[in-house]
Amino acid sequence: MRAITVRDRAAGAGGLTLTDLPYPHAAENDVIVRVHAAGFTPGELDWPATWTDRAGRDRTPSVPGHELSGVVADLGYGTTGLTVGQRVFGLTDWARNGSLAEYTAVEARNLAPLPADIDHTVAAALPISGLTAWQGLFDHGHLTTGQTVLIHGAAGGVGSLAVQLAREAGARVIGTGRAGDRDVTLNLGAHTFLDLDADELRHAGEVDLVLDVIGGDILARSTELVRPGGTVVTIAAPPTVQPRGGRAVFFVVEPDRVRLADLAQRVRTRRLKPIVGAVRPLSEAISAFTCGRRTPGKTIIQAAGEQDGVCQTNGVSAHLVDGWPRTGT
């Protein structure tokens, strides 16, 4: 099978190659998924688990990418709850080969059934971003109706879903980003947008919760806005400053089959619309991984199977399923 692999940690994204790998082995309670669409996080080449297994042993060549949507091709010994031919989506393990491949092995518990009316390209944009948004807002941030939440990176993969989930929960939503993100953020349901390049962050006023994906100075300054009893939740790095009279939480997203199923139901009923930015074939995954140009939403790689869209190349917009948010240049 074809896969994107990395071998040299020092080379970073420059060491990505498209190569042939053996068909994966399904361990106990695993399934082999034929990957139709996959998502990735550019920063994952800095994660220790990309390079070593849980015992600290080198595991290169490793396959990056940890979000996928596809069809079950094989079942490992003892696997229950899923069947061959079933459509699924979810997360691959951090310390195992990932989703930028035509086939990959995944623990069955990390996958949820994918309804037939959700496109694989849309589903692949959900696992990390959707679970991160939910866990950040509600499991760690304890957001409730009537509270105010400041969401950084509001047009990105995590932020765009967080804006929609927070708005549906009855919160007042302030989104931040660059100037070009304003319309996308407001159309998703944010009440207010702040341009991080032109607007003063203090104009957000007091908030009950900050959901941060940026870190650094933005995170430090946001902490000053949290009212007593409020919370800062970040996925960027452990916070060094605590809000006065409040909490600061750093977390790494965790698999959750039940929540994935809930997110899929929200997509089916149009209560949640993932933004898919660029869609490219596996052969162009390396250029997508190393691209420094910002686009709203999630970049998706089509590895095999259904081709529901037109891949974005050379700045041409991806055209996906009718009714979904679309981004262009």
Residue pairs with C-beta under 8 A, 6 or more apart in sequence:
1 20
1 21
1 22
1 23
1 24
1 101
1 102
1 103
2 18
2 19
2 20
2 21
2 101
2 102
2 282
2 303
3 18
3 19
3 20
3 21
3 63
3 97
3 100
3 101
3 102
4 16
4 17
4 18
4 19
4 63
4 64
4 65
4 100
4 101
4 282
4 285
4 286
4 289
5 16
5 17
5 19
5 21
5 60
5 61
5 62
5 63
6 15
6 16
6 17
6 45
6 50
6 51
6 60
6 61
6 62
6 64
7 15
7 17
7 60
7 61
8 15
8 60
9 15
9 45
9 51
9 60
12 45
13 42
13 45
13 286
13 289
13 290
14 290
16 64
16 285
16 286
16 289
16 290
17 286
18 282
18 283
18 285
18 286
19 61
21 61
21 63
21 97
21 101
23 32
23 103
24 32
24 97
24 101
24 103
24 104
24 105
25 105
26 32
26 74
26 75
26 76
26 77
26 79
26 105
27 76
27 77
27 105
28 76
28 77
28 78
28 79
29 76
29 77
29 78
29 79
29 107
29 108
29 109
30 75
30 76
30 79
30 105
30 106
30 107
30 108
31 72
31 73
31 74
31 75
31 76
31 79
31 82
31 88
31 105
31 106
31 108
31 111
32 72
32 73
32 74
32 75
32 76
32 103
32 104
32 105
32 106
33 68
33 70
33 71
33 72
33 73
33 88
33 103
33 104
33 105
33 106
33 111
34 70
34 71
34 72
34 73
34 102
34 103
34 304
34 305
35 68
35 69
35 70
35 99
35 101
35 102
35 103
35 104
35 303
35 304
35 305
36 69
36 70
36 71
36 120
36 124
36 302
36 303
36 304
36 305
36 306
37 68
37 69
37 70
37 120
37 121
37 123
37 124
37 300
37 301
37 302
37 303
38 65
38 67
38 68
38 69
38 98
38 99
38 100
38 101
38 124
38 300
38 301
38 302
38 303
39 65
39 66
39 67
39 68
39 99
39 124
39 125
39 127
39 128
39 129
39 157
39 298
39 299
39 300
39 301
40 64
40 65
40 66
40 67
40 98
40 99
40 100
40 285
40 289
40 299
40 301
41 66
41 128
42 289
44 50
44 64
44 65
44 66
45 64
47 94
49 94
49 95
50 62
50 64
51 58
51 59
51 60
51 62
52 58
52 59
52 95
53 59
53 95
53 96
54 95
59 95
62 97
62 98
63 97
63 98
63 99
63 100
63 101
63 104
64 98
64 100
64 289
65 92
65 98
65 99
65 100
65 101
65 301
66 91
66 92
66 93
66 94
66 98
66 99
66 127
66 128
67 89
67 90
67 91
67 92
67 99
67 124
67 125
67 126
67 127
67 128
67 129
68 89
68 90
68 91
68 92
68 99
68 104
68 106
68 124
68 127
69 87
69 88
69 89
69 114
69 120
69 121
69 123
69 124
70 87
70 88
70 89
70 120
70 303
70 304
70 305
71 85
71 86
71 87
71 88
71 305
72 82
72 83
72 84
72 85
72 86
72 88
73 84
73 103
74 84
75 82
75 83
75 84
76 105
76 108
79 108
80 108
81 108
82 88
82 108
82 111
82 113
86 113
87 113
87 114
87 115
87 116
87 120
88 111
88 112
88 113
88 114
89 111
89 112
89 114
89 120
89 123
89 124
89 126
89 127
89 260
89 264
90 106
90 110
90 111
90 112
90 127
90 255
90 257
90 260
91 106
91 110
91 111
91 127
91 128
91 131
91 253
91 255
92 98
92 99
92 104
92 106
92 110
93 106
93 107
93 110
96 105
97 104
97 105
98 104
99 124
99 303
100 282
100 285
100 301
100 303
101 282
101 303
102 282
102 303
102 304
109 255
109 257
110 255
110 257
111 257
111 260
112 257
112 260
112 261
112 264
113 261
114 120
114 123
114 264
115 264
115 265
115 268
117 268
118 264
118 267
118 268
119 306
119 308
119 320
119 321
120 302
120 305
120 306
120 308
121 276
121 279
121 300
121 302
121 308
121 309
121 320
121 321
122 267
122 274
122 276
122 320
122 321
122 324
123 264
123 267
124 298
124 300
125 157
125 274
125 275
125 276
125 297
125 298
125 300
126 161
126 260
126 263
126 264
126 267
126 274
127 260
128 157
128 158
128 253
129 157
129 158
129 160
129 161
129 274
129 298
130 161
130 259
130 260
130 263
130 272
130 274
131 253
131 254
131 255
131 256
131 259
131 260
131 263
132 158
132 235
132 253
133 158
133 159
133 161
133 162
133 165
133 211
134 165
134 259
134 263
135 251
135 253
135 254
135 256
136 158
136 162
136 211
136 233
136 235
136 251
137 143
137 149
137 162
137 165
137 166
137 169
137 209
137 211
137 233
138 165
138 169
140 231
140 233
140 249
140 251
141 149
141 209
141 211
141 231
141 233
141 249
142 209
142 231
143 149
143 166
143 169
143 171
143 208
143 209
144 169
144 170
144 171
145 169
145 170
145 171
146 170
146 171
146 172
147 171
147 172
147 208
147 209
148 171
148 172
148 173
148 174
148 205
148 206
148 207
148 208
148 209
149 162
149 166
149 171
149 172
149 173
149 174
149 207
149 208
149 209
149 210
149 211
150 174
150 176
150 204
150 207
150 209
150 210
150 211
150 222
150 225
151 159
151 162
151 163
151 166
151 173
151 174
151 175
151 176
151 190
151 211
152 159
152 176
152 177
152 196
152 210
152 211
152 212
152 213
152 214
152 218
152 222
153 159
153 176
153 177
153 213
153 214
154 160
154 162
154 163
154 175
154 176
154 177
154 181
154 184
154 185
154 188
154 190
154 193
155 175
155 177
155 181
155 184
155 185
155 188
155 275
155 296
155 297
156 177
156 213
156 296
156 297
157 274
157 275
157 297
157 298
158 211
158 213
158 235
159 175
159 177
159 185
159 211
159 213
160 184
160 185
160 188
160 274
160 275
160 296
160 297
160 325
161 272
161 274
162 211
163 173
163 175
163 185
163 188
163 189
163 190
164 188
164 189
164 271
164 272
164 273
165 272
166 173
167 173
167 188
167 189
167 190
168 189
168 271
171 209
172 191
173 189
173 190
173 191
173 192
174 190
174 191
174 192
174 193
174 194
174 204
174 207
175 181
175 185
175 186
175 188
175 190
175 192
175 193
175 194
176 193
176 194
176 195
176 196
176 201
176 218
177 185
177 193
177 195
177 196
178 195
178 196
178 197
178 294
179 195
179 197
179 198
180 296
181 193
181 296
182 193
182 195
184 275
184 296
184 325
184 327
185 193
186 193
187 325
188 273
188 325
192 204
194 201
194 203
194 204
196 218
201 218
201 221
201 222
201 225
202 221
202 224
202 225
204 225
205 225
206 225
206 226
206 227
207 225
207 226
207 227
207 230
208 226
208 227
208 229
208 230
208 231
209 226
209 230
209 231
209 232
209 233
210 219
210 222
210 223
210 225
210 226
210 230
210 231
210 232
210 233
210 234
211 233
211 234
212 218
212 219
212 222
212 232
212 233
212 234
212 235
212 236
213 234
213 235
213 236
214 236
215 234
215 236
215 237
216 236
219 232
219 234
219 236
219 237
219 239
219 241
220 240
220 241
222 232
223 232
223 239
223 241
223 242
223 243
223 248
224 243
226 232
226 243
226 244
226 246
227 245
227 246
228 244
228 245
228 246
229 245
229 246
230 243
230 245
230 246
230 247
231 243
231 246
231 247
231 248
231 249
232 239
232 242
232 243
232 246
232 247
232 248
232 249
233 248
233 249
233 250
233 251
234 248
234 249
234 250
235 250
235 251
235 252
235 253
236 250
237 250
238 250
239 248
239 249
239 250
241 248
242 248
263 272
266 272
267 273
267 274
270 323
273 323
273 324
273 325
274 297
274 298
274 324
274 325
275 296
275 297
275 298
275 324
275 325
275 327
276 297
276 298
276 300
276 309
276 318
276 320
276 324
276 325
276 326
276 327
277 295
277 296
277 297
277 298
277 299
277 300
277 312
277 318
277 327
278 288
278 295
278 299
278 300
278 312
278 318
278 327
279 299
279 300
279 301
279 302
279 309
279 310
279 311
279 312
279 318
279 320
280 287
280 288
280 299
280 300
280 301
280 302
280 311
280 312
280 313
281 301
281 302
281 311
282 301
282 302
282 303
282 304
284 301
284 311
284 313
285 301
288 299
288 301
291 299
295 327
295 329
296 327
297 325
297 327
302 309
302 311
308 320
308 321
309 318
309 319
309 320
309 321
310 316
310 318
310 319
311 318
312 318
315 329
316 329
317 326
317 327
317 328
317 329
318 326
318 327
319 326
320 326
